[in-house]
Amino acid sequence: MKKLFVLTLIALLLGGCNTINGFGKDVKKVGEAVEGASSKK
């Protein structure tokens, strides 16, 4: 579970977010990914 979260976070950061607004969207996507992964258990 932690590994998935870290890999997702790294992928989003490497995908690029040059603005605060873009960073906020990336954080939201990470949150959604974590929720999706936890609901599959």
N, CA, C and O atoms as a Maestro MAE file, in Angstrom:
{
 s_m_m2io_version
 :::
 2.0.0
}

f_m_ct {
 s_m_title
 :::
 protein
 m_atom[164] {
  # First column is atom index #
  i_m_mmod_type
  r_m_x_coord
  r_m_y_coord
  r_m_z_coord
  i_m_residue_number
  s_m_chain_name
  s_m_pdb_residue_name
  s_m_pdb_atom_name
  i_m_atomic_number
  :::
  1 25 0.823 -1.196 0.000 1 A "MET " " N  " 7
  2 3 0.000 0.000 0.000 1 A "MET " " CA " 6
  3 2 0.865 1.256 0.000 1 A "MET " " C  " 6
  4 15 0.644 2.165 -0.800 1 A "MET " " O  " 8
  5 25 1.854 1.306 0.902 2 A "LYS " " N  " 7
  6 3 2.752 2.460 0.944 2 A "LYS " " CA " 6
  7 2 3.523 2.590 -0.365 2 A "LYS " " C  " 6
  8 15 3.744 3.693 -0.866 2 A "LYS " " O  " 8
  9 25 3.924 1.454 -0.905 3 A "LYS " " N  " 7
  10 3 4.703 1.460 -2.142 3 A "LYS " " CA " 6
  11 2 3.885 2.066 -3.285 3 A "LYS " " C  " 6
  12 15 4.406 2.845 -4.083 3 A "LYS " " O  " 8
  13 25 2.605 1.705 -3.357 4 A "LEU " " N  " 7
  14 3 1.724 2.254 -4.390 4 A "LEU " " CA " 6
  15 2 1.603 3.766 -4.243 4 A "LEU " " C  " 6
  16 15 1.679 4.498 -5.230 4 A "LEU " " O  " 8
  17 25 1.418 4.227 -3.020 5 A "PHE " " N  " 7
  18 3 1.289 5.653 -2.764 5 A "PHE " " CA " 6
  19 2 2.545 6.407 -3.186 5 A "PHE " " C  " 6
  20 15 2.461 7.439 -3.851 5 A "PHE " " O  " 8
  21 25 3.700 5.894 -2.801 6 A "VAL " " N  " 7
  22 3 4.973 6.554 -3.118 6 A "VAL " " CA " 6
  23 2 5.196 6.574 -4.624 6 A "VAL " " C  " 6
  24 15 5.593 7.601 -5.176 6 A "VAL " " O  " 8
  25 25 4.946 5.458 -5.292 7 A "LEU " " N  " 7
  26 3 5.132 5.406 -6.744 7 A "LEU " " CA " 6
  27 2 4.189 6.364 -7.457 7 A "LEU " " C  " 6
  28 15 4.583 7.019 -8.422 7 A "LEU " " O  " 8
  29 25 2.949 6.450 -6.992 8 A "THR " " N  " 7
  30 3 1.990 7.376 -7.588 8 A "THR " " CA " 6
  31 2 2.435 8.816 -7.393 8 A "THR " " C  " 6
  32 15 2.367 9.629 -8.315 8 A "THR " " O  " 8
  33 25 2.889 9.122 -6.189 9 A "LEU " " N  " 7
  34 3 3.341 10.479 -5.902 9 A "LEU " " CA " 6
  35 2 4.532 10.861 -6.781 9 A "LEU " " C  " 6
  36 15 4.575 11.962 -7.330 9 A "LEU " " O  " 8
  37 25 5.485 9.961 -6.912 10 A "ILE " " N  " 7
  38 3 6.663 10.224 -7.745 10 A "ILE " " CA " 6
  39 2 6.248 10.422 -9.204 10 A "ILE " " C  " 6
  40 15 6.740 11.328 -9.877 10 A "ILE " " O  " 8
  41 25 5.348 9.575 -9.685 11 A "ALA " " N  " 7
  42 3 4.895 9.688 -11.076 11 A "ALA " " CA " 6
  43 2 4.228 11.040 -11.323 11 A "ALA " " C  " 6
  44 15 4.458 11.673 -12.353 11 A "ALA " " O  " 8
  45 25 3.415 11.472 -10.386 12 A "LEU " " N  " 7
  46 3 2.751 12.768 -10.547 12 A "LEU " " CA " 6
  47 2 3.744 13.920 -10.505 12 A "LEU " " C  " 6
  48 15 3.634 14.869 -11.281 12 A "LEU " " O  " 8
  49 25 4.700 13.839 -9.610 13 A "LEU " " N  " 7
  50 3 5.688 14.913 -9.516 13 A "LEU " " CA " 6
  51 2 6.566 14.961 -10.764 13 A "LEU " " C  " 6
  52 15 6.908 16.043 -11.241 13 A "LEU " " O  " 8
  53 25 6.929 13.799 -11.292 14 A "LEU " " N  " 7
  54 3 7.751 13.770 -12.497 14 A "LEU " " CA " 6
  55 2 6.945 14.187 -13.725 14 A "LEU " " C  " 6
  56 15 7.501 14.661 -14.715 14 A "LEU " " O  " 8
  57 25 5.634 14.006 -13.646 15 A "GLY " " N  " 7
  58 3 4.753 14.425 -14.735 15 A "GLY " " CA " 6
  59 2 4.764 15.929 -14.906 15 A "GLY " " C  " 6
  60 15 4.465 16.446 -15.982 15 A "GLY " " O  " 8
  61 25 5.107 16.617 -13.851 16 A "GLY " " N  " 7
  62 3 5.279 18.067 -13.953 16 A "GLY " " CA " 6
  63 2 4.087 18.842 -13.439 16 A "GLY " " C  " 6
  64 15 2.949 18.623 -13.855 16 A "GLY " " O  " 8
  65 25 4.370 19.740 -12.536 17 A "CYS " " N  " 7
  66 3 3.374 20.718 -12.099 17 A "CYS " " CA " 6
  67 2 4.146 21.985 -11.770 17 A "CYS " " C  " 6
  68 15 4.853 22.059 -10.765 17 A "CYS " " O  " 8
  69 25 3.998 22.964 -12.624 18 A "ASN " " N  " 7
  70 3 4.814 24.173 -12.482 18 A "ASN " " CA " 6
  71 2 4.115 25.272 -11.696 18 A "ASN " " C  " 6
  72 15 4.723 26.291 -11.365 18 A "ASN " " O  " 8
  73 25 2.830 25.063 -11.398 19 A "THR " " N  " 7
  74 3 2.102 26.105 -10.669 19 A "THR " " CA " 6
  75 2 1.481 25.518 -9.414 19 A "THR " " C  " 6
  76 15 1.376 24.300 -9.270 19 A "THR " " O  " 8
  77 25 1.076 26.386 -8.516 20 A "ILE " " N  " 7
  78 3 0.394 25.952 -7.295 20 A "ILE " " CA " 6
  79 2 -0.915 25.260 -7.659 20 A "ILE " " C  " 6
  80 15 -1.273 24.247 -7.058 20 A "ILE " " O  " 8
  81 25 -1.617 25.798 -8.626 21 A "ASN " " N  " 7
  82 3 -2.884 25.206 -9.067 21 A "ASN " " CA " 6
  83 2 -2.647 23.790 -9.581 21 A "ASN " " C  " 6
  84 15 -3.402 22.878 -9.245 21 A "ASN " " O  " 8
  85 25 -1.623 23.600 -10.380 22 A "GLY " " N  " 7
  86 3 -1.290 22.272 -10.896 22 A "GLY " " CA " 6
  87 2 -0.911 21.321 -9.780 22 A "GLY " " C  " 6
  88 15 -1.259 20.141 -9.822 22 A "GLY " " O  " 8
  89 25 -0.204 21.821 -8.786 23 A "PHE " " N  " 7
  90 3 0.184 20.993 -7.637 23 A "PHE " " CA " 6
  91 2 -1.053 20.537 -6.872 23 A "PHE " " C  " 6
  92 15 -1.137 19.385 -6.447 23 A "PHE " " O  " 8
  93 25 -2.002 21.438 -6.699 24 A "GLY " " N  " 7
  94 3 -3.251 21.098 -6.007 24 A "GLY " " CA " 6
  95 2 -4.000 19.992 -6.731 24 A "GLY " " C  " 6
  96 15 -4.546 19.090 -6.095 24 A "GLY " " O  " 8
  97 25 -4.028 20.055 -8.038 25 A "LYS " " N  " 7
  98 3 -4.695 19.015 -8.828 25 A "LYS " " CA " 6
  99 2 -3.972 17.685 -8.668 25 A "LYS " " C  " 6
  100 15 -4.605 16.634 -8.567 25 A "LYS " " O  " 8
  101 25 -2.650 17.735 -8.646 26 A "ASP " " N  " 7
  102 3 -1.866 16.508 -8.474 26 A "ASP " " CA " 6
  103 2 -2.127 15.880 -7.112 26 A "ASP " " C  " 6
  104 15 -2.256 14.660 -7.005 26 A "ASP " " O  " 8
  105 25 -2.204 16.702 -6.076 27 A "VAL " " N  " 7
  106 3 -2.474 16.188 -4.732 27 A "VAL " " CA " 6
  107 2 -3.856 15.539 -4.702 27 A "VAL " " C  " 6
  108 15 -4.045 14.500 -4.068 27 A "VAL " " O  " 8
  109 25 -4.806 16.142 -5.375 28 A "LYS " " N  " 7
  110 3 -6.162 15.578 -5.433 28 A "LYS " " CA " 6
  111 2 -6.137 14.214 -6.115 28 A "LYS " " C  " 6
  112 15 -6.792 13.278 -5.657 28 A "LYS " " O  " 8
  113 25 -5.387 14.099 -7.199 29 A "LYS " " N  " 7
  114 3 -5.285 12.821 -7.918 29 A "LYS " " CA " 6
  115 2 -4.660 11.748 -7.036 29 A "LYS " " C  " 6
  116 15 -5.100 10.598 -7.053 29 A "LYS " " O  " 8
  117 25 -3.646 12.111 -6.274 30 A "VAL " " N  " 7
  118 3 -3.010 11.155 -5.364 30 A "VAL " " CA " 6
  119 2 -4.026 10.685 -4.327 30 A "VAL " " C  " 6
  120 15 -4.111 9.495 -4.024 30 A "VAL " " O  " 8
  121 25 -4.787 11.616 -3.791 31 A "GLY " " N  " 7
  122 3 -5.811 11.264 -2.809 31 A "GLY " " CA " 6
  123 2 -6.840 10.309 -3.387 31 A "GLY " " C  " 6
  124 15 -7.245 9.349 -2.732 31 A "GLY " " O  " 8
  125 25 -7.259 10.575 -4.614 32 A "GLU " " N  " 7
  126 3 -8.226 9.696 -5.271 32 A "GLU " " CA " 6
  127 2 -7.630 8.317 -5.511 32 A "GLU " " C  " 6
  128 15 -8.318 7.307 -5.356 32 A "GLU " " O  " 8
  129 25 -6.374 8.267 -5.884 33 A "ALA " " N  " 7
  130 3 -5.713 6.979 -6.116 33 A "ALA " " CA " 6
  131 2 -5.620 6.172 -4.830 33 A "ALA " " C  " 6
  132 15 -5.829 4.959 -4.833 33 A "ALA " " O  " 8
  133 25 -5.306 6.850 -3.734 34 A "VAL " " N  " 7
  134 3 -5.208 6.172 -2.440 34 A "VAL " " CA " 6
  135 2 -6.586 5.655 -2.020 34 A "VAL " " C  " 6
  136 15 -6.707 4.534 -1.526 34 A "VAL " " O  " 8
  137 25 -7.615 6.469 -2.216 35 A "GLU " " N  " 7
  138 3 -8.973 6.035 -1.878 35 A "GLU " " CA " 6
  139 2 -9.372 4.829 -2.716 35 A "GLU " " C  " 6
  140 15 -9.964 3.881 -2.201 35 A "GLU " " O  " 8
  141 25 -9.053 4.860 -3.998 36 A "GLY " " N  " 7
  142 3 -9.381 3.740 -4.882 36 A "GLY " " CA " 6
  143 2 -8.653 2.473 -4.472 36 A "GLY " " C  " 6
  144 15 -9.231 1.387 -4.490 36 A "GLY " " O  " 8
  145 25 -7.408 2.606 -4.110 37 A "ALA " " N  " 7
  146 3 -6.619 1.439 -3.705 37 A "ALA " " CA " 6
  147 2 -7.136 0.870 -2.393 37 A "ALA " " C  " 6
  148 15 -7.167 -0.347 -2.211 37 A "ALA " " O  " 8
  149 25 -7.540 1.743 -1.480 38 A "SER " " N  " 7
  150 3 -8.010 1.256 -0.182 38 A "SER " " CA " 6
  151 2 -9.398 0.633 -0.288 38 A "SER " " C  " 6
  152 15 -9.731 -0.254 0.498 38 A "SER " " O  " 8
  153 25 -10.204 1.074 -1.231 39 A "SER " " N  " 7
  154 3 -11.548 0.506 -1.360 39 A "SER " " CA " 6
  155 2 -11.518 -0.865 -2.040 39 A "SER " " C  " 6
  156 15 -12.484 -1.622 -1.939 39 A "SER " " O  " 8
  157 25 -10.434 -1.191 -2.721 40 A "LYS " " N  " 7
  158 3 -10.306 -2.482 -3.385 40 A "LYS " " CA " 6
  159 2 -10.001 -3.610 -2.411 40 A "LYS " " C  " 6
  160 15 -10.195 -4.781 -2.736 40 A "LYS " " O  " 8
  161 25 -9.522 -3.263 -1.212 41 A "LYS " " N  " 7
  162 3 -9.150 -4.290 -0.222 41 A "LYS " " CA " 6
  163 2 -10.342 -5.044 0.266 41 A "LYS " " C  " 6
  164 15 -10.207 -5.940 1.099 41 A "LYS " " O  " 8
  :::
 }
 m_bond[163] {
  # First column is bond index #
  i_m_from
  i_m_to
  i_m_order
  :::
  1 1 2 1
  2 2 3 1
  3 3 4 2
  4 3 5 1
  5 5 6 1
  6 6 7 1
  7 7 8 2
  8 7 9 1
  9 9 10 1
  10 10 11 1
  11 11 12 2
  12 11 13 1
  13 13 14 1
  14 14 15 1
  15 15 16 2
  16 15 17 1
  17 17 18 1
  18 18 19 1
  19 19 20 2
  20 19 21 1
  21 21 22 1
  22 22 23 1
  23 23 24 2
  24 23 25 1
  25 25 26 1
  26 26 27 1
  27 27 28 2
  28 27 29 1
  29 29 30 1
  30 30 31 1
  31 31 32 2
  32 31 33 1
  33 33 34 1
  34 34 35 1
  35 35 36 2
  36 35 37 1
  37 37 38 1
  38 38 39 1
  39 39 40 2
  40 39 41 1
  41 41 42 1
  42 42 43 1
  43 43 44 2
  44 43 45 1
  45 45 46 1
  46 46 47 1
  47 47 48 2
  48 47 49 1
  49 49 50 1
  50 50 51 1
  51 51 52 2
  52 51 53 1
  53 53 54 1
  54 54 55 1
  55 55 56 2
  56 55 57 1
  57 57 58 1
  58 58 59 1
  59 59 60 2
  60 59 61 1
  61 61 62 1
  62 62 63 1
  63 63 64 2
  64 63 65 1
  65 65 66 1
  66 66 67 1
  67 67 68 2
  68 67 69 1
  69 69 70 1
  70 70 71 1
  71 71 72 2
  72 71 73 1
  73 73 74 1
  74 74 75 1
  75 75 76 2
  76 75 77 1
  77 77 78 1
  78 78 79 1
  79 79 80 2
  80 79 81 1
  81 81 82 1
  82 82 83 1
  83 83 84 2
  84 83 85 1
  85 85 86 1
  86 86 87 1
  87 87 88 2
  88 87 89 1
  89 89 90 1
  90 90 91 1
  91 91 92 2
  92 91 93 1
  93 93 94 1
  94 94 95 1
  95 95 96 2
  96 95 97 1
  97 97 98 1
  98 98 99 1
  99 99 100 2
  100 99 101 1
  101 101 102 1
  102 102 103 1
  103 103 104 2
  104 103 105 1
  105 105 106 1
  106 106 107 1
  107 107 108 2
  108 107 109 1
  109 109 110 1
  110 110 111 1
  111 111 112 2
  112 111 113 1
  113 113 114 1
  114 114 115 1
  115 115 116 2
  116 115 117 1
  117 117 118 1
  118 118 119 1
  119 119 120 2
  120 119 121 1
  121 121 122 1
  122 122 123 1
  123 123 124 2
  124 123 125 1
  125 125 126 1
  126 126 127 1
  127 127 128 2
  128 127 129 1
  129 129 130 1
  130 130 131 1
  131 131 132 2
  132 131 133 1
  133 133 134 1
  134 134 135 1
  135 135 136 2
  136 135 137 1
  137 137 138 1
  138 138 139 1
  139 139 140 2
  140 139 141 1
  141 141 142 1
  142 142 143 1
  143 143 144 2
  144 143 145 1
  145 145 146 1
  146 146 147 1
  147 147 148 2
  148 147 149 1
  149 149 150 1
  150 150 151 1
  151 151 152 2
  152 151 153 1
  153 153 154 1
  154 154 155 1
  155 155 156 2
  156 155 157 1
  157 157 158 1
  158 158 159 1
  159 159 160 2
  160 159 161 1
  161 161 162 1
  162 162 163 1
  163 163 164 2
  :::
 }
}
